[in-house]
Amino acid sequence: MSSVPAILRPSAAWKVSAVRRASDYWTLTKPEVNFLVVMSALAGFYAAARGPLDWALLASTLIGTLMVASGTATLNQLMERRPDALMRRTSLRPLPAGRMPAMHALAFGIFLSVGGGLYLLAAVNALACILAMSTLLSYLLIYTPLKKRTPWCTFLGAFPGAAPPLIGWAGAAGSLSREAWVLYAILFLWQFPHFLAIAWMYREDYARAGLKMLPQDDGEGRATMRQIMAGALLLLPVSLLPTWLGQAGTVYLTGALLLGLMYIHSGIRLAMVRTNTRARRLVLASVVYLPLVFALLMLDKSKM
């Protein structure tokens, strides 16, 4: 028998409650988004690294980036808790569902954001810190408020959304080059088919919450589909630039070409038949495309 008095042993209800609280904090960080953030920062770091890989510096760069991204996601959900409560797909999140006080989320978000920024400053370099904190501020102070005001929010939000490869590159090199901006451009253009497909799937939810995520007066989706196709078509040649610049070889070139054509094909299918099923398939194509393109870039990195 345990020597701990029964009155001091945690009850089953307390254990369940603790697990639920931990799960809610985990949900606030948007781990599914952070996977792509960390993958993009890793690609930027690896592409910029010269000589033997500094594993400690890489780990610090990714940890700091993950902390800032998690803090940004938490503060974003805090700011959007009221519209989230009006949407079916977000109404069960911790804040709109009332499972967590707003002040707890605020403290958690500030801790992650400030802690991540300071960690990048101390363990990586000032440029990585500046890029990460600038991303946080522009996402929270520009993109998030504009979602209720103008469909241009998607375009403006793509600028901070594409920053992770720059943070990774800065972590390795301490500066940015044109090759770094090519990675930024790949992620920038990738976002339009990805996010607009999500917005099309949940257009009724967004309308209910008053969020202007799609072009105005676009009930049939023609303008939305044009933007999706523009993003996918522009992404293809931009994604091939690393080979032209000497960053990668023919393996990357072939893979990026095939993946780009797959992305375009998924966009065309949605544009032809604008159903939620095809929008979901485009979202799936997007989350397959990005990690594979960046993985190919790392695997076929040229020795420079």
Helices and strands as residue ranges (DSSP letters): G 6-8, H 12-28, H 31-48, H 55-79, H 81-86, H 102-123, H 126-138, I 139-143, H 144-146, H 153-161, H 164-173, H 178-201, H 203-209, H 222-239, H 241-244, H 250-272, H 276-299
